[in-house]
Amino acid sequence: MDRVLEEQLAAAAEQGELIAEPLKGKPIPGIDEHRPDGWWANSLIRRERSADRREAAVEAVKTARVGFWRATDLDELRHLVGEANRAIETANINLIETDQLEPFDLADVEARWQRLQQR
């Protein structure tokens, strides 16, 4: 059945009845890999756990960010940013790649903190 269909499609393309343009888009990673039984369910569980863990990590990052602006000096600020970045690094271990959080840019945080101190 598949072969008959392929032959009909090829004949239609040769006669100009069907325009078969090359496929465009992003390739599906691992499309040709053999996967064990249950791989999809395992992948779904891994993604869902990662999403839940990311949500908790995002809340912790928000709390840490608020603490930055309460720092009394640059040393305390650097310490707080370092702690937050270590927490992000630890959280990223348990997150899938697309859910991982970016660490704080110390130079950017310092510049913002200093601008706030001048007000």
C-alpha positions in Angstrom: 0.0 0.0 0.0 2.8 2.4 0.9 4.7 1.7 -2.3 1.6 2.3 -4.4 1.0 5.6 -2.7 4.6 6.7 -3.1 4.5 5.8 -6.8 1.3 7.8 -7.3 2.9 10.8 -5.6 6.1 10.5 -7.6 4.0 10.3 -10.9 1.9 13.3 -9.9 5.1 15.3 -9.1 6.6 14.4 -12.5 3.5 15.5 -14.3 3.5 18.8 -12.5 0.3 18.0 -10.5 2.1 18.1 -7.2 4.8 20.5 -6.1 7.1 18.6 -3.7 9.2 21.4 -2.1 11.9 20.5 0.3 10.9 20.4 3.9 11.8 23.4 5.9 12.1 23.9 9.6 14.0 22.6 12.6 14.9 18.9 12.5 13.4 16.8 15.3 16.3 15.8 17.6 16.8 12.0 17.8 14.1 11.2 15.3 16.0 8.2 14.0 17.0 6.9 17.4 15.6 3.7 18.7 13.9 4.4 22.0 13.0 1.9 24.7 9.5 1.2 25.8 8.1 3.9 28.0 10.6 6.6 26.8 7.8 9.1 26.1 6.3 8.7 29.6 9.7 9.0 31.2 10.4 12.1 29.2 7.1 13.7 30.1 7.7 13.0 33.8 11.3 14.5 33.6 9.9 17.6 31.9 7.1 18.0 34.4 9.4 17.6 37.4 11.8 20.1 35.8 9.0 22.6 35.4 7.9 22.2 39.0 11.5 22.5 40.2 12.1 25.5 38.0 9.0 27.3 39.4 10.4 26.8 42.9 13.9 28.0 41.8 12.4 31.1 40.2 10.7 32.0 43.4 13.9 31.6 45.3 15.7 33.8 42.8 13.1 36.5 43.2 13.5 36.4 46.9 17.3 36.6 46.6 17.1 39.6 44.1 15.0 41.5 46.7 17.8 40.9 49.2 20.4 42.5 46.9 18.8 45.9 47.2 18.9 45.7 51.0 22.6 45.1 51.1 24.5 47.7 53.2 27.7 47.6 51.3 29.4 46.1 48.2 30.9 43.2 50.1 27.5 42.1 51.4 26.1 42.5 47.9 28.8 40.4 46.4 28.2 37.7 49.1 24.5 37.7 48.4 25.0 37.5 44.6 27.5 34.6 45.1 25.0 32.7 47.3 22.2 33.2 44.8 24.4 32.1 41.9 25.5 28.9 43.8 21.8 28.2 44.5 21.0 28.7 40.8 23.9 26.3 39.9 22.6 23.7 42.3 19.0 24.1 41.0 20.2 23.8 37.4 21.6 20.3 38.1 18.0 19.1 38.5 16.5 21.0 35.5 16.3 20.0 31.9 18.4 22.3 29.7 15.6 24.5 28.5 14.4 25.2 32.1 17.8 26.1 33.5 18.2 29.6 35.0 20.9 32.1 34.1 23.1 33.2 37.0 23.2 36.8 38.0 25.7 39.1 36.4 27.6 40.5 39.3 28.8 43.6 37.4 25.2 44.4 36.4 23.9 43.9 39.9 26.7 46.1 41.3 26.0 48.9 38.8 22.3 48.9 39.6 22.9 48.7 43.3 25.2 51.7 43.1 22.7 53.7 41.1 20.1 53.0 43.8 22.5 54.1 46.5 23.0 57.5 44.8 19.3 58.3 45.0 
